[in-house]
Amino acid sequence: MTPCIYCQIIAGESPCHKIYEDDQVLAFLDIHPLNPGHTLLVPKKHAEHLLESSLEDAVALISAAKKIVPAIMASVGAQGCNVTFNIGHSAGQVVFHTHLHVIPRYDNDGYKPWVNSGEETDGLESIAERIRDSM
């Protein structure tokens, strides 16, 4: 089994550019940033993705993000910010340890997280009903 790079970073076995740490969360700069200041927040307890993490760890990630996102944006002069979880390979998850991306955004930076077709989707009530039934 390949060691988890985020677990290695948390353990101090691999380097990172740390910007925040508390008892539950570590935040560090992404080594392949989409924009300057692109930061990853990871819970110190390993789980493959958000849906496998405890509610306590999910709350700790959001709480840490609320503390550091304003500092990230101010320090790099960002006009906006995406705060994103990727869950699973098809959603772009590459490292299978829960992590939250904080991506500073700038007008005309060219980053397009998704493109809407502009068309309305038929069957919204049916989809909503299936989702409610699945909970």
Secondary structure, DSSP 8 states (H G I E B T S, - for coil): ----HHHHHHTTSS---EEEE-SSEEEEE-SS-SSTT-EEEEESS--SSGGGS-HHHHHHHHHHHHHHHHHHHHHHT-SEEEEEE--SGGGT--S-S--EEEEEE-TT----S--------TTHHHHHHHHHHH-
